[in-house]
Amino acid sequence: MHEASIALGILDIVVGKCHAEGYRSIDAVRLRIGRAAGIMPEALLFTFDVAKSDSPAREAKLLIDLVPVGGYCSGCERDFEVEGTYVLNCPRCGSLTFQIRKGYEMEIVDMEVT
């Protein structure tokens, strides 16, 4: 379960930033995670809750914004998005000539601190 190492990495980043900016605690952390990033949001929420207990983020909520998989189709020359994890062909025209452009994100967007 690599979500545990991801949760620990997120905590390291936000706690370090919290201390560097002179704040005492973290109230919330917002992430953007692509549906094709290979991260299970429920597992990440669980491991974050476990890992945060002895940190300035002990009361923090982890907020996850899921980014759909999307790309550009050379066949119909249009952008597309899908709600699933995999794209086997263009959902508009069925072409096999497409390029995935989003859905692999994993980034910290912001955090609320006090």
N, C-alpha and C positions, 0 to 999 in steps of 0.2 A: 504494500500500500504506500505508494510514493506521496500521497496526500499529506502524510505526517511530516515528511521532509519539506514539503512546500509550505505547510502551516508554520513550521519552525523558521523557515526562511523569511516568510512574511513578518513574523513576530520580530526577528532580528532587525529587519529593515525599519519597521514602524517604531519600535522601541528606541532604536538608535537615533532616528529622526526626532522623536519626542524629547529625548534627553538633550540632543544637540540644540534644539530650539528653546529649551528651558521650561518645558511643560511637565506636569506631574503624572497625568494619566491620559489614557486613550479611551474615548467613548465609543467610537465606531471606525471601522475600516471598510472602504468600498473597493471592490475588485471588478475588473472586466475579464471574463473568462469565455473564450470561444468554445462552442459546442464540440469542435474537433480537436481540442487541446489535450484530450485524454485525461481530464481531471473530473472526478466524480464530486459534484458540489456538496452532496450530503456528507460524504466522507471528509471533505475538507472542512465543512462546518463543525463536524464532530471533533476532528483532531485539533482544530483551532481552539475550540472550547476547552479541551483537555490541556493543551499546551500553554494557554494564557494564564493559568491559575496563579502562578507566582511571578507575575510581571505587572508593569503599569497598565497593561491591557486587560487585566482580570475581569473588568466589567464591560469590555468592548463587545459590540455586536459586529459580526462579519456580514457584510452586505454584498451579495454577488449579483452582478448584471451579466446575464448570458448573452453572448454575441452569436447570432446565427451564422451558419456556413454560407458563404457567398462567393461569387466569382463573375467571370466574364466569358461569354460564349462566343467563339469565333464563327460558329455556324450562323447564328441569328444576329450576331453583333449587338448583344444586349447583356446588361448585368442581371444577375439573378441571386436569390436567397432561398435557402431551404431550412426547414426546422430540424431536420435530422442531422446525423453525424457524418454520413457518407454521401457523396455525389458520384453516381456512376455515369450519368449523362446529363445534358442540359435539361432542366425541368420544363423549359418552354418549347424547345424544338426537337429534343432527343439527340442532338449532336454529341459526338464523343470528343469534340475539339473544344475544350474549355480550360480555363485557368482559375484555380481557387485563389481568391485574394483576401478573404477574411474568414475567421472562425478558429484560428489557432492562437488567439491572443491569451495572455495571462499577465495582467498588469494591475498594479495598485493605482487606483484613480485618485483617492484622497483619504484623509482621516480626520476625525473630529477629536480634538484634544482639549484638556482643561489644565 
